Structure formats: C-alpha cells, structure tokens
Amino acid sequence: QAQLVESGGGLVQAGGSLRLSCAASGRTFSGLAAGWFRQAPGKEREFVAAITWSGESTYYADSVKGRFTISRDNAKNTVYLQMNSLKSEDTAVYYCAADAREYYSGGGSYYYSPKIYDYWGQGTQVTVSS
C-alpha cells in the first residue's frame, strides 16, 4: 500500500531552522506533484508549499514565502521542506501529500487546495518557542 511518512519535526526557538522529510513507500512518487500543509489546533488545514512532479516549479503560501523551501529527491522517493527564520505562528502539525494524477501539471493555484491530493502522511509536530 502506498504511504507517506513525515519526519524531522520538533521543538525549535524562534528564528531557528528545521528540515522536514516526507518518505514515500509502496510505489514511486516521482511522477506525482507533492505538497506540504499545516494545521494548528482549532484551525483548518492550510497550504504551505507545493512542487510539481518534475521539480521545475514550486509554489508557496504568502506567509512562508522567502523562508521555506520545498524540494524533492526522486531517487530517494522523498520530499523535503526546509524551514528557516521560524516564527511562533509556524507552530502546527505539518502534513505532506501527493497528487495521484501522474505527470499532471495543473499550474498556478491548482496545488493550493487540499482536495486535489490523494495521499497524505500522518503529520509531524513543529513547535516554535518564543
């Protein structure tokens, strides 16, 4: 069965950095777009970043633009989220996801909605202290 597993979360101080990893198994995810979402208690899951199947295009929420970087290593079947200059408002459970539409390029805001993603990880907690 295809699965995504996040890792790398933890407790960091404001201004610090953290790198999240999303390891896929059960199938190759090299042909699928991938995204990162986050959810704080009592709030809806929100878009953070996305990367196309080719890795040539990336998209970011305004709140993380310039601070976070999404990347992928298809040889390792893994997607990463490098988080720099962390703020207290970044505290949330972070989820990785993959689009089941193989080799599809939606463009623009297509990747912003969680509804287009079919595979989801269990989430990893990121807590930023002040």
Steps between C-alpha positions, in 0.01 A plus 500: 500500500630845412593705805659833591685545829615839630795549732724777629253691713581619848545797730706795376553858608367792299743593226630146475483247220358155449485258208204270456516183293221304335594146404278311259463125477284245323539667162714756327387858549734647241211569262281670760487858618556538874390754755543600861208612716474593866226504759493669839252397772152633427597620153455365149779333312680761290729488201871556558692398189484278192733364235417361158581144401801620301626718784531793261226712659426581863220690671479654846246657729564870554558438870806281435634642175869583529539290815401147395634292211342185361711251308498137397743217439324252275788253527420476872122530451509787749370857522649762731393825660782722620365752752711801592435807715227315685232697682260405777213509250668215309410266787276225360485140391656479156371253242643396167275396215519371144273546198391170345476656153825367358710742295224762518588869509215712627689827517437802717267458795401141411731373775361726774192290577532191721220341297729415208731287712426129541788381717567646846752437772420473869649839583795621706481760777697823466508725805674837491568657838537872557 
